[in-house]
Amino acid sequence: MKVIFRSKDFAHVEGAGLGFVNRRPGNLPWHYQGRVLHARWRGTYECHWEGPELLWTVQGDARLFGLAAALKGRGFAVEVEQDSSNATDD
């Protein structure tokens, strides 16, 4: 499962208590990756600057529906994509 959203900066996401931690540089300039560690969901994320905004992609299992709901509750526009590879997870 993937949760995709945009933000204007890192602070609004990392400071929201949603579990975004361990940000480090990615493979390309201005790309970052890290982990999402929360009591209700877990995953990994990648983000990069796309114009004046950061585009975030979080990958994990179905528990990320909770993250998507939490992001929506904080005013982010969220897109959720279902991965067929995670459809058989226990």
Secondary structure, DSSP 8 states (H G I E B T S, - for coil): -EEEEEES-SHHHHTTTS-EEEEEE-SSTTEEEEEEE-SS-EEEEEEEEETTEEEEEEEESTTHHHHHHHHHHTT--EEEE--GGGTT--
